[in-house]
Amino acid sequence: MTIRVFLVDDHPMFRAGARHTVESVPDMDVVGEAATGEEAVRMLRGGEVTADVVLMDLGLPDRSGTEVTRAITAPPPDRAPAPRVLMLSGLEEDDAVISALRAGARGYVVKGAPREELLRAVRTVADGGAVFSPFVADRLGDYFSAVHGTPSRAAFPQLTNRERQVLDLLARGYGNRRIARELVLSDKTVRNHVSHIFAKLQVTDRMAAAARAREAGLGD
């Protein structure tokens, strides 16, 4: 049985490379391509093309790959099987991976992955499995370990899960760089989270935020 693959990416050279990789094996065929999210939704939801696996770029020019994934994996009106989405992206931050999974993606592979890794990922997703690049899998493990260790939502319900994680580490005396390493985030992302925490807790510095956190049982 031939696996029907649909490509969604705004870079013609990348689509050409992906097409060459997919069509280099006898059990796969590229049945269509789209350069924008709108085009992909129209072709896949409108019945112009039927695909088993969609290779989806996360950063499309008109709509995010996450949004497009959510649209094309929703149950179609005729109850025909929706295509399975394998996200391809240069972004390796855990928030991007989690957003893609929540939207319905069945896998997340970093762009530039070896040819055999990509082909194996396509076959796994076509068979109903889930697959991640080794580096992405490591980040997911770090992400869920951090989430598991986050105190209850009862403390500071106005904060997001990620902001509570940052506040917990801040209350332990960690600087931004160490928080970034612990949660596998960029320094800029941590700085943004800290600013949001200050605003939501109505404090002006790290010492005041840490004191509020420790009073609520964080930072142990």
C-alpha positions in Angstrom: 0.0 0.0 0.0 1.4 3.4 -1.0 1.4 6.1 1.6 0.0 9.3 0.2 1.9 12.4 1.4 0.9 16.0 1.2 3.5 18.8 1.7 2.8 22.2 3.3 5.7 24.7 3.3 6.2 28.1 1.9 9.8 27.5 0.8 9.9 25.9 -2.7 13.4 24.5 -2.2 12.3 22.7 1.0 9.3 21.2 -0.7 11.5 20.1 -3.6 13.8 18.4 -1.2 11.0 16.8 0.8 9.4 15.6 -2.4 12.7 14.0 -3.6 13.1 12.2 -0.2 9.5 10.9 -0.1 9.5 9.8 -3.7 12.9 8.0 -3.4 11.2 5.0 -1.8 8.6 2.8 -3.6 5.9 2.8 -0.9 5.4 6.6 -0.7 4.0 9.2 -3.1 3.6 13.0 -2.9 0.0 13.7 -3.9 0.0 17.4 -3.6 1.7 20.6 -2.2 0.6 23.9 -0.6 2.6 27.0 0.1 0.1 28.6 2.5 -2.2 27.4 5.2 -5.3 28.6 3.4 -4.3 26.6 0.3 -3.7 23.5 2.4 -7.1 23.7 4.1 -8.9 24.3 0.8 -7.2 21.3 -0.9 -7.4 18.8 2.0 -10.8 19.8 3.4 -12.4 20.6 0.0 -11.8 17.1 -1.4 -9.3 18.2 -4.1 -6.7 15.7 -2.7 -6.7 12.8 -0.3 -3.6 12.2 1.8 -2.6 9.8 4.5 0.2 12.0 6.0 0.7 15.7 5.9 4.2 17.1 6.3 3.4 20.5 7.9 5.7 23.5 8.4 5.0 25.3 11.7 5.8 28.8 10.4 3.5 29.5 7.4 3.1 33.1 6.0 -0.7 33.4 6.5 -1.7 31.0 9.3 0.4 29.0 11.8 1.0 25.4 11.1 -0.7 24.6 14.4 -3.9 26.4 13.3 -3.9 24.6 10.0 -3.3 21.3 11.7 -6.3 21.8 13.9 -8.4 22.6 10.8 -7.4 19.6 8.7 -7.5 17.0 11.5 -11.1 17.9 12.6 -13.5 15.1 11.7 -14.7 15.8 8.1 -18.4 16.0 7.3 -18.4 12.7 5.3 -16.6 10.9 8.2 -13.8 9.9 5.9 -10.5 9.5 7.8 -8.7 12.8 8.4 -5.1 12.9 7.3 -2.4 12.5 10.1 -0.1 15.5 10.5 3.7 15.2 11.0 5.0 18.6 12.0 8.4 19.7 10.5 10.0 22.8 12.1 13.2 24.5 12.9 11.7 25.5 16.3 12.7 23.2 19.2 11.1 24.9 22.1 8.8 22.7 24.1 5.9 25.2 24.0 5.8 24.8 20.2 5.8 21.0 20.4 3.0 20.9 23.0 0.9 23.4 20.9 1.3 21.2 17.8 0.2 18.0 19.8 -2.8 19.8 21.2 -3.8 20.8 17.7 -3.8 17.2 16.6 -0.3 16.6 15.2 0.9 13.0 15.5 4.6 13.8 15.5 7.2 16.5 15.5 10.5 16.3 13.6 13.1 18.9 13.4 13.9 20.2 9.9 17.2 18.9 8.7 16.6 15.5 10.3 18.4 12.6 8.4 16.6 11.2 5.4 16.0 7.8 7.1 14.6 9.4 10.2 12.1 11.4 8.2 11.0 8.4 6.2 10.6 6.3 9.3 8.6 9.1 10.9 6.2 9.2 7.9 5.7 5.4 8.1 5.1 5.5 11.8 2.5 8.3 11.6 0.8 6.6 8.6 0.5 3.4 10.8 -1.3 5.4 13.5 1.8 5.9 15.8 3.4 9.0 17.1 7.0 10.0 16.6 9.5 12.7 17.7 13.0 13.6 16.8 15.4 12.4 19.6 16.1 16.0 20.6 12.4 16.9 20.7 11.7 13.7 22.8 14.3 14.9 25.3 12.7 18.3 25.6 9.3 16.7 26.1 10.7 14.6 29.0 12.1 17.8 30.6 8.8 19.6 30.0 6.6 17.0 31.7 9.1 16.6 34.6 8.8 20.3 35.2 5.0 20.2 35.0 4.8 17.3 37.4 6.9 19.2 39.9 4.8 22.3 39.8 2.8 23.1 42.9 -1.0 23.2 42.8 -3.0 25.7 40.8 -4.5 26.8 44.1 -1.4 29.0 44.5 -1.7 32.0 42.2 -4.5 30.9 39.9 -3.9 34.0 37.8 -0.6 32.5 36.6 -0.2 30.1 33.8 1.4 26.7 34.4 4.6 27.9 32.9 4.6 31.1 35.0 4.1 29.0 38.2 7.1 26.9 37.2 9.2 30.0 36.7 8.0 31.5 40.0 8.9 28.3 41.8 12.4 28.4 40.6 12.7 32.1 41.1 11.7 31.5 44.8 14.6 29.0 45.1 16.9 31.8 44.2 17.6 30.8 40.6 18.7 33.5 38.1 17.1 33.8 34.7 19.8 31.9 33.0 19.5 28.9 35.3 15.7 29.0 35.0 16.1 28.9 31.3 18.4 25.8 31.5 16.0 24.0 34.0 12.9 24.6 31.9 14.6 24.3 28.5 13.6 27.9 27.4 15.4 30.8 25.9 16.7 33.6 28.2 14.3 36.0 26.5 11.3 33.8 27.1 12.2 33.6 30.8 12.5 37.4 31.0 9.1 37.7 29.5 7.6 35.3 32.0 9.2 37.1 34.9 7.8 40.4 33.7 4.3 38.9 33.4 4.6 37.4 36.9 5.6 40.8 38.4 2.5 42.4 36.7 0.1 39.7 37.8 1.4 39.6 41.4 1.6 43.4 41.5 5.2 43.3 42.7 8.2 45.3 41.4 11.2 43.0 42.0 12.4 39.4 42.4 12.7 39.7 46.1 9.0 40.6 46.6 7.9 37.9 44.1 10.0 35.3 45.9 8.5 36.3 49.3 5.0 35.9 47.9 5.9 32.5 46.4 7.4 31.2 49.6 4.4 32.3 51.6 2.3 30.1 49.3 4.6 27.1 49.6 6.6 27.5 46.5 10.4 27.4 46.3 10.9 24.5 48.7 
